[in-house]
Amino acid sequence: MKKIILVLLMCGFSQIMANGANTSYSKLNEPNPSNKNKEKSGVFIGFELGSGEMAQRQIGGGGGSRATRDIFGISKYTQSMSVYGGSVGYKYFINSWFGIRGYINISYSYLSQKVSNFSFKILISNIVYTESIDLLFNFYNGESASFGAFLGMGLGGSTWIESTTESYSGFYMDAKLGFRANFAKSHSIEFGAKIPFLDAKTTINTSNGNLEVKSKQNFQILVGYNFTF
């Protein structure tokens, strides 16, 4: 009798252990709720276009007329610029809500301004090349679309090309933020702003002495499209 009871207990214990193992295995293979509508990770390419504002200061060398110079002899100009750019990089989503992306971005900005009382125009262009990183956050995730925001920064260089001076370059750094929408996993549309921080500088020898020129973009407002492979 004792042997029969012992055998029954061992069989029951084995069945309980087997059921528990099957339950644990099935839970491990269940999809994580936080990954249900996870945005696609992968290599992406994109382009952007928009408008920005450039600022230029000319110091010394008789730069600008008396009407445009302040008490320190500094001439200041601001003008709107058209902006076009492209990027390639990699995007990775940790779960449905949070992601990160790193990419190389190149943008081209330009303006054309007619000089008063003259027949020619001054052409100014700016090429910016950066390595950038963005944090991505989705506040809505659906089966076919997600909506969220991004916040990031870029480091690199900036080259200014002007028809009246030689080209000159400098270090570049910006912050960026905006909103984004992702459709059908691979397509993203974004609207945001970039805020550059650093000037590019050059010195020009004139008949009135050295003229120091400092140029930077104050901001850019951009619309972009990205495709993830």
C-alpha positions in Angstrom: 0.0 0.0 0.0 2.8 2.4 0.9 4.5 1.7 -2.4 1.3 2.4 -4.3 0.8 5.7 -2.5 4.4 6.7 -3.1 4.1 5.9 -6.8 0.9 8.0 -7.1 2.5 11.0 -5.3 5.5 10.8 -7.7 3.3 10.7 -10.7 1.2 13.6 -9.5 4.3 15.7 -8.8 5.7 14.9 -12.2 2.5 16.1 -13.8 2.5 19.3 -11.9 6.1 20.1 -12.9 5.3 19.3 -16.5 2.3 21.6 -16.5 4.3 24.4 -14.9 7.1 24.1 -17.4 4.6 24.2 -20.3 2.9 27.3 -18.8 6.3 29.1 -18.4 7.4 28.2 -21.9 4.1 29.5 -23.4 4.4 32.8 -21.5 8.0 33.2 -22.8 6.7 32.8 -26.3 3.8 35.2 -26.0 4.3 38.6 -27.7 5.4 41.4 -25.4 2.5 43.9 -25.2 4.9 46.8 -25.4 6.1 45.5 -28.8 2.7 44.9 -30.3 2.9 47.8 -32.7 6.7 48.4 -32.5 8.0 50.7 -35.2 10.4 49.2 -37.7 14.1 49.4 -37.0 16.7 49.5 -39.8 18.7 51.5 -42.2 16.9 54.7 -43.5 17.4 57.4 -46.0 15.7 60.8 -46.0 15.4 64.2 -47.5 14.2 67.6 -46.1 13.4 71.1 -47.3 12.4 74.3 -45.7 13.5 77.8 -44.8 16.0 79.3 -42.4 17.4 82.6 -41.4 21.1 83.5 -41.6 22.9 86.2 -39.6 26.1 87.9 -40.5 28.2 90.3 -38.6 31.0 92.4 -40.1 33.5 93.9 -37.6 36.0 96.6 -38.5 37.5 97.3 -41.9 34.7 99.8 -42.7 32.2 97.0 -43.1 28.7 98.4 -43.8 27.6 102.0 -43.9 27.3 104.2 -40.9 23.6 103.7 -41.0 24.0 99.9 -40.5 26.9 100.0 -38.0 26.3 100.1 -34.2 28.4 102.1 -31.7 31.0 99.3 -31.7 31.4 99.5 -35.5 29.6 96.2 -36.1 27.3 95.7 -39.1 24.6 93.1 -38.7 22.5 91.5 -41.4 19.8 88.9 -41.4 18.3 87.2 -44.4 16.0 84.3 -45.2 17.5 81.2 -46.9 16.0 78.2 -48.7 17.2 74.9 -47.3 17.5 71.4 -48.9 19.1 68.4 -47.2 19.5 64.6 -47.1 20.5 62.0 -44.6 21.3 58.3 -44.2 21.6 56.4 -41.0 20.2 53.6 -38.7 17.1 53.7 -36.5 16.5 51.3 -33.6 13.3 51.0 -31.6 13.7 49.5 -28.1 9.9 49.0 -27.8 6.8 50.6 -29.2 7.4 53.8 -27.4 11.2 54.6 -27.4 13.8 54.6 -30.1 17.1 56.1 -31.1 18.7 56.9 -34.5 22.1 58.0 -35.7 22.8 59.4 -39.1 24.9 61.6 -41.4 23.2 64.7 -42.6 24.2 67.1 -45.4 22.2 70.3 -46.1 22.5 73.1 -48.6 21.1 76.7 -48.0 21.3 79.7 -50.3 20.1 83.2 -50.9 20.3 85.6 -53.8 20.1 89.3 -53.0 20.2 92.2 -55.5 22.5 95.0 -54.4 20.8 98.5 -54.4 21.8 100.7 -57.3 23.7 97.9 -59.0 22.8 95.4 -61.6 24.4 92.3 -59.9 23.3 90.0 -57.1 25.2 88.8 -54.1 24.9 85.0 -53.8 25.5 83.4 -50.4 25.3 79.6 -49.8 26.0 77.4 -46.8 26.8 73.7 -46.7 26.4 71.9 -43.4 27.6 68.4 -42.8 27.0 66.7 -39.5 26.9 63.4 -37.6 23.6 63.5 -35.6 21.8 61.5 -33.0 18.1 61.7 -32.0 15.9 60.3 -29.3 12.5 59.1 -30.6 9.3 58.9 -28.6 5.9 57.7 -29.8 2.9 58.8 -27.9 0.4 56.9 -30.1 0.9 53.5 -31.7 -1.7 52.0 -34.0 -1.6 49.0 -36.3 -0.8 51.0 -39.4 0.5 54.3 -38.0 2.3 55.9 -35.1 2.8 59.5 -34.0 5.5 61.0 -31.8 8.3 63.4 -31.3 12.1 63.6 -31.6 14.9 65.5 -29.9 18.5 65.5 -30.8 21.7 67.2 -31.7 24.3 67.3 -34.5 28.1 68.0 -34.6 30.1 68.7 -37.7 31.2 71.5 -40.0 29.8 74.5 -41.9 31.1 76.1 -45.1 30.0 79.5 -46.3 30.5 80.5 -50.0 29.9 84.1 -51.0 30.3 85.8 -54.3 32.1 88.7 -52.7 34.6 86.8 -50.6 36.4 83.5 -50.5 34.8 80.5 -48.9 35.4 79.9 -45.2 34.5 77.2 -42.8 34.0 76.5 -39.1 32.8 74.0 -36.5 29.0 73.4 -36.4 26.7 72.3 -33.6 22.9 72.3 -33.5 19.9 71.2 -31.5 16.7 69.9 -33.1 13.2 69.0 -32.1 9.9 68.3 -33.8 7.1 65.9 -34.5 7.0 62.8 -36.6 4.4 60.3 -38.1 5.2 56.8 -39.2 3.0 55.0 -41.7 3.1 51.3 -42.9 6.2 50.7 -40.8 8.6 52.1 -43.4 7.4 55.7 -44.2 7.9 58.7 -41.9 7.0 62.3 -42.3 8.5 64.9 -40.0 8.1 68.6 -39.1 10.7 70.3 -36.9 13.3 73.0 -36.3 17.1 73.1 -36.0 18.8 75.7 -33.9 22.6 76.2 -34.8 24.9 77.6 -32.2 28.4 78.4 -33.7 29.7 81.0 -36.1 32.0 80.4 -39.0 34.6 83.2 -39.2 36.9 84.7 -41.8 39.1 87.9 -42.0 39.3 90.0 -45.2 42.0 92.6 -45.9 40.5 95.9 -47.1 41.8 99.4 -47.7 40.3 100.4 -44.4 41.9 97.5 -42.4 41.0 94.0 -41.6 37.3 93.1 -41.9 36.2 90.2 -39.7 33.1 88.4 -41.0 31.1 86.0 -38.8 28.2 84.0 -40.3 25.7 81.5 -38.8 22.2 80.3 -39.3 19.8 81.4 -36.5 17.3 78.7 -37.2 15.8 76.3 -39.8 12.1 75.2 -40.1 12.0 71.9 -42.0 9.6 69.2 -43.4 11.2 65.8 -44.1 10.5 62.3 -45.4 12.4 59.1 -44.3 12.2 55.6 -45.7 13.3 52.7 -43.6 14.5 49.5 -45.4 
